[in-house]
Amino acid sequence: MDFSRQKRKLQFWTDKIGNILLRLSWHLVHAVIYLCYFTMGMVHALESHLISRGLLRKYKSLYISKINYLAIVIESEDACRTSNVIQLLQWVVALGINHICLYDNEGILKKSKDLILDKFDGVILFQDTQEDNMLLDQPCMTLEFVSYSDGKEAVARAANVLLKEYIKSGATGSNQGEQIFSESQMSEALKTVGSGGPEPDLILIYGPARCHLGFPAWRMRYTEIQHMGPLKSMKYGSLIKAIYRFTTVQQNYGK
């Protein structure tokens, strides 16, 4: 009887000590991860500050000419920070990038369009133009406002165009095989409905998610994507670093 009692007691304390050790290990791992991220954040903030002050020589030479069209994708909650958006645009324009696309999922930036445009002189709305290539050759500043609904509606309209062309061609017989539309046909249909648009050379994503947040997929076949973190934590030095990394990387385009 005493032996069984001692055995249960030993098992109880063994389990208790094991649980304590597991919990300590869990907290230790979390502490290590937190310290790593904290250290990385401090290093990043310091580097950004040094870049902003112009103390890191290699970031002084930016080949801005490599960026013909820049897209800025902003998470919807951050898109409400209009003052931050305007400040970011002012930084980008000051660097010499004049052709910019602003995107957010819910179209919040479109609602702030007038307020944003008032802060810049001589801006041309990309939606009011017809020829993409001709516009990008101009030195004046152009702004494009895009949301998820634009892409969704564009695909539906483009599919309708392709369907009409397919019916018009007379290839609707029951003996016809499955029709496969090529990428060039889809691109042409998107241009027909006015939703082609140029492909950005670089997309900067501001928000917690590391994804393009619904930016039209047909417009980023060869686009470089860089995650910049939350808009409220944006830094001029981080912007310079992102553009520097893009302009110095060798790009190989497949066929």
C-alpha contacts under 8 A as a table, 3 or more apart, distances in Angstrom:
res1	aa1	res2	aa2	distance
1	M	4	S	5.32
1	M	5	R	6.32
2	D	5	R	5.05
2	D	6	Q	6.14
3	F	6	Q	5.20
3	F	7	K	6.15
4	S	7	K	4.99
4	S	8	R	6.25
5	R	8	R	5.24
5	R	9	K	6.21
6	Q	9	K	5.01
6	Q	10	L	6.07
7	K	10	L	5.11
7	K	11	Q	6.14
8	R	11	Q	5.01
8	R	12	F	6.11
9	K	12	F	5.07
9	K	13	W	6.39
10	L	13	W	5.32
10	L	14	T	6.04
11	Q	14	T	5.03
11	Q	15	D	6.15
12	F	15	D	5.31
12	F	16	K	6.17
13	W	16	K	4.94
13	W	17	I	6.00
14	T	17	I	5.28
14	T	18	G	6.04
15	D	18	G	4.99
15	D	19	N	6.12
16	K	19	N	5.17
16	K	20	I	6.27
17	I	20	I	5.05
17	I	21	L	6.16
18	G	21	L	5.12
18	G	22	L	6.17
19	N	22	L	5.08
19	N	23	R	6.13
20	I	23	R	5.15
20	I	24	L	6.11
21	L	24	L	5.05
21	L	25	S	6.05
22	L	25	S	5.02
22	L	26	W	6.12
23	R	26	W	4.99
23	R	27	H	6.25
24	L	27	H	5.17
24	L	28	L	6.00
25	S	28	L	4.95
25	S	29	V	6.17
26	W	29	V	5.28
26	W	30	H	6.33
27	H	30	H	5.04
27	H	31	A	6.03
28	L	31	A	5.01
28	L	32	V	6.17
29	V	32	V	5.13
29	V	33	I	6.20
30	H	33	I	5.13
30	H	34	Y	6.00
31	A	34	Y	5.04
31	A	35	L	6.07
32	V	35	L	5.14
32	V	36	C	6.18
33	I	36	C	5.06
33	I	37	Y	6.23
34	Y	37	Y	5.22
34	Y	38	F	5.93
35	L	38	F	4.93
35	L	39	T	5.94
36	C	39	T	5.17
36	C	40	M	6.14
37	Y	40	M	5.01
37	Y	41	G	6.00
38	F	41	G	5.03
38	F	42	M	6.19
39	T	42	M	5.10
39	T	43	V	6.16
40	M	43	V	5.10
40	M	44	H	6.02
41	G	44	H	5.03
41	G	45	A	6.03
42	M	45	A	5.06
42	M	46	L	6.06
43	V	46	L	5.11
43	V	47	E	6.06
44	H	47	E	5.10
44	H	48	S	6.02
45	A	48	S	5.05
45	A	49	H	6.14
46	L	49	H	5.08
46	L	50	L	6.23
47	E	50	L	5.10
47	E	51	I	6.14
47	E	237	G	7.46
48	S	51	I	5.10
48	S	52	S	6.11
48	S	235	K	6.84
48	S	236	Y	7.17
48	S	237	G	4.09
48	S	238	S	5.48
48	S	241	K	7.87
49	H	52	S	5.06
49	H	53	R	6.25
49	H	237	G	6.17
50	L	53	R	5.11
50	L	54	G	6.24
50	L	55	L	5.29
50	L	56	L	6.29
50	L	237	G	7.49
51	I	54	G	4.99
51	I	55	L	5.94
51	I	56	L	5.61
51	I	59	Y	6.82
51	I	237	G	4.99
51	I	240	I	7.46
51	I	241	K	7.80
52	S	55	L	7.72
52	S	236	Y	6.11
52	S	237	G	4.73
54	G	57	R	6.86
54	G	59	Y	7.66
54	G	60	K	6.86
56	L	59	Y	6.02
56	L	60	K	7.37
57	R	60	K	5.50
57	R	61	S	7.96
58	K	61	S	6.39
59	Y	62	L	6.73
59	Y	240	I	7.11
59	Y	241	K	6.98
59	Y	244	Y	6.51
62	L	243	I	7.49
62	L	244	Y	5.90
62	L	247	T	7.01
63	Y	66	K	5.99
63	Y	244	Y	7.68
63	Y	247	T	5.83
63	Y	248	T	7.98
64	I	67	I	5.62
64	I	95	L	7.45
64	I	96	G	6.73
64	I	97	I	6.94
64	I	243	I	7.94
64	I	247	T	7.28
65	S	68	N	6.55
66	K	201	D	7.87
66	K	247	T	6.32
67	I	70	L	6.52
67	I	97	I	7.10
67	I	201	D	5.75
67	I	202	L	7.04
67	I	247	T	7.87
68	N	97	I	7.35
68	N	99	H	6.71
68	N	136	L	6.96
68	N	200	P	7.52
68	N	201	D	6.66
69	Y	97	I	7.66
69	Y	98	N	7.83
69	Y	99	H	5.12
69	Y	100	I	5.86
69	Y	101	C	7.61
69	Y	136	L	7.67
69	Y	198	P	7.54
69	Y	199	E	7.30
69	Y	200	P	4.80
69	Y	201	D	5.70
69	Y	202	L	7.23
70	L	97	I	7.51
70	L	99	H	6.38
70	L	100	I	4.87
70	L	101	C	6.20
70	L	200	P	5.24
70	L	201	D	6.10
70	L	202	L	5.33
70	L	203	I	6.14
70	L	204	L	7.91
71	A	100	I	5.65
71	A	101	C	4.47
71	A	102	L	6.03
71	A	103	Y	7.39
71	A	200	P	5.82
71	A	201	D	7.96
71	A	202	L	6.30
71	A	203	I	4.67
71	A	204	L	6.38
72	I	100	I	7.38
72	I	101	C	6.09
72	I	102	L	5.10
72	I	103	Y	6.22
72	I	203	I	5.71
72	I	204	L	4.93
72	I	205	I	6.09
72	I	206	Y	7.55
73	V	102	L	6.19
73	V	103	Y	4.78
73	V	104	D	5.88
73	V	203	I	6.88
73	V	204	L	6.05
73	V	205	I	4.70
73	V	206	Y	6.13
73	V	212	H	7.04
73	V	213	L	7.48
73	V	215	F	7.55
74	I	78	D	6.39
74	I	79	A	5.78
74	I	102	L	7.70
74	I	103	Y	6.19
74	I	104	D	5.17
74	I	105	N	7.99
74	I	205	I	5.95
74	I	206	Y	4.80
74	I	207	G	6.09
74	I	231	L	7.48
75	E	78	D	5.39
75	E	79	A	6.07
75	E	104	D	5.88
75	E	105	N	6.98
75	E	205	I	7.91
75	E	206	Y	6.26
75	E	207	G	4.94
75	E	208	P	7.70
75	E	213	L	7.30
76	S	79	A	4.88
76	S	80	C	6.95
76	S	104	D	5.64
76	S	105	N	6.03
76	S	106	E	6.21
76	S	107	G	7.96
76	S	108	I	6.82
77	E	80	C	5.79
77	E	81	R	7.85
78	D	81	R	5.51
78	D	206	Y	7.80
78	D	207	G	6.95
78	D	230	P	7.25
78	D	231	L	5.91
78	D	232	K	7.19
79	A	82	T	6.60
79	A	85	V	7.23
79	A	104	D	6.80
79	A	108	I	6.25
79	A	109	L	6.17
80	C	108	I	6.73
80	C	109	L	7.52
81	R	84	N	5.45
81	R	85	V	6.41
81	R	232	K	7.81
82	T	85	V	4.98
82	T	86	I	6.18
82	T	112	S	7.22
82	T	116	I	7.64
83	S	86	I	5.16
83	S	87	Q	6.16
84	N	87	Q	5.02
84	N	88	L	6.10
84	N	231	L	7.04
84	N	232	K	7.01
85	V	88	L	5.11
85	V	89	L	6.21
85	V	231	L	7.97
86	I	89	L	5.07
86	I	90	Q	6.16
86	I	116	I	6.27
86	I	119	K	7.52
87	Q	90	Q	5.07
87	Q	91	W	6.35
88	L	91	W	5.15
88	L	92	V	6.30
89	L	92	V	5.02
89	L	93	V	6.07
90	Q	93	V	5.20
90	Q	94	A	5.99
91	W	94	A	5.12
91	W	95	L	6.42
91	W	236	Y	7.18
92	V	95	L	5.26
92	V	96	G	6.83
92	V	97	I	5.84
92	V	98	N	7.89
93	V	96	G	5.17
93	V	97	I	5.09
93	V	98	N	5.78
94	A	97	I	7.41
97	I	100	I	7.43
98	N	139	P	7.11
98	N	140	C	6.59
98	N	141	M	4.43
98	N	142	T	6.19
99	H	136	L	6.81
99	H	141	M	5.79
99	H	142	T	4.88
99	H	143	L	6.27
100	I	141	M	7.98
100	I	142	T	6.28
100	I	143	L	5.14
100	I	144	E	6.37
101	C	143	L	5.73
101	C	144	E	4.48
101	C	145	F	6.03
101	C	146	V	7.22
102	L	109	L	7.33
102	L	143	L	7.29
102	L	144	E	5.96
102	L	145	F	5.00
102	L	146	V	6.18
103	Y	107	G	7.53
103	Y	109	L	7.22
103	Y	145	F	6.02
103	Y	146	V	4.78
103	Y	147	S	5.49
103	Y	215	F	7.08
104	D	107	G	5.67
104	D	108	I	6.74
104	D	109	L	6.66
104	D	146	V	6.89
104	D	147	S	5.27
104	D	148	Y	7.13
104	D	213	L	7.59
105	N	108	I	7.90
105	N	147	S	5.09
105	N	148	Y	4.82
105	N	149	S	7.77
105	N	213	L	6.53
105	N	214	G	6.55
105	N	215	F	7.84
106	E	147	S	6.06
106	E	148	Y	6.49
106	E	149	S	7.67
107	G	110	K	5.32
107	G	111	K	6.91
107	G	146	V	7.01
107	G	147	S	4.82
107	G	148	Y	7.29
107	G	149	S	7.87
108	I	111	K	5.27
108	I	112	S	6.70
109	L	112	S	5.05
109	L	113	K	6.07
109	L	145	F	7.00
110	K	113	K	4.89
110	K	145	F	5.97
110	K	146	V	7.49
110	K	147	S	8.00
111	K	114	D	7.62
112	S	115	L	5.38
112	S	116	I	6.24
113	K	116	I	5.17
113	K	117	L	6.07
113	K	145	F	7.82
114	D	117	L	5.12
114	D	118	D	6.18
115	L	118	D	5.35
115	L	119	K	7.07
116	I	119	K	5.61
116	I	120	F	7.39
117	L	120	F	5.51
117	L	121	D	7.71
117	L	123	V	6.99
118	D	121	D	7.33
120	F	123	V	6.39
122	G	140	C	7.02
122	G	141	M	6.90
123	V	140	C	6.94
123	V	141	M	5.11
123	V	142	T	5.52
123	V	143	L	6.95
124	I	128	D	7.64
124	I	140	C	7.48
124	I	141	M	6.27
124	I	142	T	4.65
124	I	143	L	6.37
125	L	128	D	5.52
125	L	129	T	7.26
125	L	142	T	5.66
125	L	143	L	5.13
125	L	144	E	5.96
126	F	129	T	5.47
126	F	142	T	5.87
126	F	143	L	5.62
126	F	144	E	4.94
127	Q	130	Q	7.89
127	Q	144	E	6.42
127	Q	145	F	7.96
129	T	132	D	7.56
129	T	135	L	7.55
131	E	134	M	5.46
131	E	135	L	6.22
132	D	135	L	5.31
132	D	136	L	6.39
132	D	197	G	6.50
132	D	198	P	6.32
133	N	136	L	5.24
133	N	137	D	6.47
133	N	198	P	7.85
134	M	137	D	5.35
134	M	138	Q	6.92
135	L	138	Q	5.43
136	L	139	P	7.81
146	V	150	D	6.39
147	S	150	D	5.48
147	S	151	G	7.11
147	S	215	F	7.52
148	Y	151	G	5.42
148	Y	152	K	6.35
148	Y	214	G	5.89
148	Y	215	F	6.69
148	Y	216	P	7.66
149	S	152	K	5.00
149	S	153	E	5.95
150	D	153	E	5.35
150	D	154	A	5.91
150	D	195	S	7.93
151	G	154	A	4.98
151	G	155	V	6.25
151	G	195	S	7.73
151	G	215	F	7.53
151	G	216	P	5.52
152	K	155	V	5.46
152	K	156	A	6.54
153	E	156	A	5.11
153	E	157	R	6.17
154	A	157	R	5.16
154	A	158	A	5.96
154	A	190	L	6.65
154	A	193	V	7.02
154	A	195	S	5.96
155	V	158	A	5.06
155	V	159	A	6.01
155	V	190	L	7.24
156	A	159	A	5.17
156	A	160	N	6.28
157	R	160	N	5.02
157	R	161	V	6.32
157	R	190	L	7.84
157	R	193	V	6.62
158	A	161	V	5.04
158	A	162	L	6.33
158	A	186	M	7.03
158	A	189	A	4.97
158	A	190	L	5.23
158	A	192	T	7.61
158	A	193	V	6.41
159	A	162	L	5.11
159	A	163	L	6.13
159	A	186	M	7.93
159	A	189	A	7.59
160	N	163	L	5.01
160	N	164	K	6.21
161	V	164	K	5.20
161	V	165	E	6.30
161	V	189	A	6.29
162	L	165	E	5.10
162	L	166	Y	6.06
162	L	185	Q	7.93
162	L	186	M	7.70
162	L	189	A	6.68
163	L	166	Y	4.98
163	L	167	I	6.16
164	K	167	I	5.13
164	K	168	K	5.96
165	E	168	K	4.93
165	E	169	S	6.11
166	Y	169	S	5.25
166	Y	170	G	6.92
166	Y	171	A	6.40
166	Y	172	T	7.65
167	I	170	G	5.40
167	I	171	A	6.34
167	I	172	T	6.26
168	K	171	A	7.81
170	G	173	G	7.65
171	A	176	Q	6.69
172	T	176	Q	6.70
173	G	176	Q	5.50
181	F	185	Q	6.24
181	F	186	M	6.92
182	S	185	Q	5.21
182	S	186	M	6.43
183	E	186	M	5.12
183	E	187	S	6.12
184	S	187	S	5.01
184	S	188	E	6.10
185	Q	188	E	5.10
185	Q	189	A	6.15
186	M	189	A	5.02
186	M	190	L	6.19
187	S	190	L	5.11
187	S	191	K	6.28
187	S	196	G	6.68
187	S	218	W	7.77
188	E	191	K	5.07
188	E	192	T	6.14
188	E	196	G	7.79
189	A	192	T	4.91
189	A	193	V	6.49
190	L	193	V	5.33
190	L	194	G	6.30
190	L	195	S	5.16
190	L	196	G	4.95
191	K	194	G	4.88
191	K	195	S	5.48
191	K	196	G	4.33
191	K	197	G	7.41
192	T	195	S	7.53
192	T	196	G	7.86
193	V	196	G	7.84
194	G	197	G	7.74
196	G	219	R	7.49
197	G	219	R	7.15
198	P	219	R	6.71
199	E	219	R	4.63
199	E	220	M	5.53
199	E	221	R	7.55
199	E	222	Y	7.71
199	E	223	T	7.03
200	P	203	I	6.61
200	P	219	R	7.11
200	P	220	M	6.51
200	P	223	T	5.97
201	D	222	Y	7.35
201	D	223	T	5.06
201	D	224	E	6.33
202	L	223	T	5.55
202	L	224	E	4.81
202	L	225	I	5.95
202	L	226	Q	7.70
202	L	246	F	7.58
203	I	223	T	6.95
203	I	224	E	6.18
203	I	225	I	4.79
203	I	226	Q	6.27
204	L	225	I	6.18
204	L	226	Q	5.17
204	L	227	H	6.03
204	L	228	M	6.44
205	I	210	R	7.64
205	I	211	C	7.68
205	I	212	H	6.88
205	I	225	I	7.41
205	I	226	Q	6.20
205	I	227	H	4.80
205	I	228	M	5.62
205	I	229	G	7.31
206	Y	227	H	6.48
206	Y	228	M	5.21
206	Y	229	G	5.22
206	Y	230	P	5.21
206	Y	231	L	5.27
207	G	210	R	7.73
207	G	227	H	7.89
207	G	228	M	7.32
207	G	229	G	5.25
207	G	230	P	4.31
207	G	231	L	6.28
208	P	229	G	5.89
208	P	230	P	5.86
209	A	213	L	7.79
210	R	227	H	6.11
211	C	227	H	7.97
212	H	215	F	5.58
212	H	225	I	7.93
214	G	217	A	7.62
216	P	219	R	5.70
216	P	220	M	7.37
217	A	220	M	5.67
217	A	221	R	7.24
218	W	221	R	6.35
220	M	223	T	4.71
222	Y	253	Y	7.31
224	E	246	F	7.50
226	Q	242	A	7.15
228	M	231	L	7.88
228	M	234	M	7.44
228	M	238	S	7.52
228	M	239	L	7.97
229	G	233	S	7.11
229	G	234	M	7.29
230	P	233	S	5.47
230	P	234	M	6.67
231	L	234	M	5.08
234	M	238	S	7.28
234	M	239	L	7.96
235	K	238	S	5.25
235	K	239	L	6.52
236	Y	239	L	5.14
236	Y	240	I	6.35
237	G	240	I	5.07
237	G	241	K	6.15
238	S	241	K	5.03
238	S	242	A	6.13
239	L	242	A	5.19
239	L	243	I	6.29
240	I	243	I	5.27
240	I	244	Y	6.00
241	K	244	Y	4.97
241	K	245	R	6.09
242	A	245	R	5.24
242	A	246	F	6.35
243	I	246	F	5.12
243	I	247	T	6.15
244	Y	247	T	5.23
244	Y	248	T	6.16
245	R	248	T	5.42
245	R	249	V	6.23
246	F	249	V	5.57
